[in-house]
Amino acid sequence: MSRRFKLVLLTTCLLVGAAQAADHEISLVIKDHRFQPSEVRVPANTKVKLLVHNQDASAEEFESHALNREKVIPANGKATIFIGPLKAGRYPFVGEFNEKTAQGVVIAE
């Protein structure tokens, strides 16, 4: 395989990967210690980018054992969390610092 061909192949793979990562973006807001929306529908078998904006004056931790994700979002801050590709099903998540109110679910279909 020529060096030029390898370079073209690598560039193509990187561009395709970047395009796939950006294909599905979902915005979540944390406000009053609740996720809005609390139910997120995503296509199954697809990588998804969750854009989480914490509008509260205190930090919150996005946590999901089902999604194998954990991320602290600072007060009035933003975070990006990649999930998937997921099999069809329900994947609960919580705001660990306010579990009684900050609850949600990702539904892959």
C-alpha positions as CSV (number, residue, x, y, z in Angstrom):
1,M,0.0,0.0,0.0
2,S,1.5,3.3,-1.0
3,R,2.1,6.1,1.5
4,R,-0.3,8.4,-0.4
5,F,-3.1,5.8,-0.4
6,K,-2.6,5.2,3.4
7,L,-2.9,9.0,4.0
8,V,-6.1,9.2,1.9
9,L,-7.6,6.2,3.7
10,L,-6.7,7.7,7.1
11,T,-8.2,11.1,6.2
12,T,-11.4,9.5,5.0
13,C,-11.8,7.4,8.1
14,L,-11.2,10.5,10.3
15,L,-13.8,12.5,8.4
16,V,-16.3,9.7,8.4
17,G,-15.8,9.3,12.2
18,A,-16.2,13.0,12.8
19,A,-19.4,13.1,10.7
20,Q,-20.9,10.1,12.5
21,A,-20.1,11.7,15.9
22,A,-21.9,14.9,14.9
23,D,-24.9,13.2,13.1
24,H,-27.0,13.1,16.3
25,E,-26.8,15.8,18.9
26,I,-29.3,16.0,21.8
27,S,-29.4,19.0,24.1
28,L,-30.2,18.5,27.8
29,V,-30.7,21.2,30.3
30,I,-30.3,20.9,34.1
31,K,-32.6,23.5,35.7
32,D,-34.0,23.5,39.2
33,H,-32.2,20.1,39.8
34,R,-34.2,18.5,37.0
35,F,-33.2,17.3,33.5
36,Q,-35.2,18.9,30.6
37,P,-36.3,16.9,28.7
38,S,-36.3,14.0,31.1
39,E,-36.9,11.5,28.3
40,V,-34.6,11.5,25.3
41,R,-35.2,9.4,22.2
42,V,-32.2,8.4,20.1
43,P,-31.8,6.1,17.1
44,A,-30.6,2.6,18.1
45,N,-27.1,1.5,16.9
46,T,-26.0,5.2,16.5
47,K,-23.4,7.2,18.3
48,V,-25.0,10.3,19.9
49,K,-23.6,13.5,21.4
50,L,-25.4,14.7,24.5
51,L,-24.8,18.5,25.0
52,V,-25.6,19.1,28.7
53,H,-26.1,22.7,30.0
54,N,-26.3,23.0,33.7
55,Q,-28.2,26.2,34.4
56,D,-28.2,25.7,38.2
57,A,-26.0,27.6,40.6
58,S,-24.5,24.3,41.8
59,A,-22.6,21.5,40.1
60,E,-24.3,18.3,39.0
61,E,-23.0,14.9,38.1
62,F,-24.6,13.2,35.1
63,E,-24.4,9.5,36.0
64,S,-25.7,6.4,34.3
65,H,-24.6,2.8,35.1
66,A,-26.6,1.6,32.1
67,L,-24.7,4.0,29.8
68,N,-21.4,3.6,31.6
69,R,-21.0,7.4,31.9
70,E,-20.2,9.7,34.7
71,K,-19.4,13.4,34.3
72,V,-19.5,16.4,36.6
73,I,-21.0,19.5,35.0
74,P,-20.0,22.7,36.9
75,A,-22.5,25.3,38.0
76,N,-23.7,27.3,34.9
77,G,-21.4,25.1,32.8
78,K,-21.7,22.8,29.8
79,A,-20.4,19.3,29.0
80,T,-20.4,17.0,26.1
81,I,-21.1,13.3,26.7
82,F,-20.9,10.7,23.9
83,I,-23.1,7.6,24.2
84,G,-23.7,4.6,22.0
85,P,-24.1,3.0,19.7
86,L,-26.9,1.6,21.8
87,K,-29.1,-1.5,21.3
88,A,-32.8,-0.7,21.4
89,G,-33.9,-0.2,25.0
90,R,-34.2,2.1,28.0
91,Y,-31.1,3.6,29.7
92,P,-31.8,5.5,32.9
93,F,-29.6,8.4,34.1
94,V,-29.6,10.6,37.2
95,G,-28.0,13.8,38.5
96,E,-26.1,12.1,41.4
97,F,-26.1,15.2,43.6
98,N,-29.9,15.5,43.3
99,E,-31.1,12.0,42.6
100,K,-34.7,12.5,43.9
101,T,-35.4,15.2,41.3
102,A,-32.7,14.9,38.6
103,Q,-33.8,11.8,36.7
104,G,-34.1,10.8,33.1
105,V,-33.9,8.1,30.5
106,V,-32.5,7.6,27.1
107,I,-34.7,5.5,24.9
108,A,-32.9,3.9,21.9
109,E,-35.3,2.8,19.2
